[in-house]
Amino acid sequence: MADHSHPSPIMQANATDAKNRFGDCLGQAEREPVQVMKNDRVAVVMVSAARYAELEALERTKTPGQRKREFNETYAEWIAAQNGLVERVGVFGEVYRPW
């Protein structure tokens, strides 16, 4: 497996440049990730097929509990906002549920 602990600066291209220079972006993505920007945010990251396979293999080694913890940590703000919304306004159609 490749060592990705000290990544080099990631190449960025706006969506139009990435489209117009797709072949160049593909070549670069085989060596390092390429971030494709749209509306001043990273919309997509292009990586080599080998790196993608590494990431997929890493995901498969995680237990459901680990994935749940990571999800809860990553989306903690969103989860709190949704819980607050349910506390304030309830759940749509709740009165129609038989349980």
Secondary structure, DSSP 8 states (H G I E B T S, - for coil): ----SS----EEEEHHHHHHTHHHHHHHHHHS-EEEEETTEEEEEE--HHHHHHHHHHHHTS-HHHHHHHHHHHTHHHHHHHHHHHHHH--TTGGG---
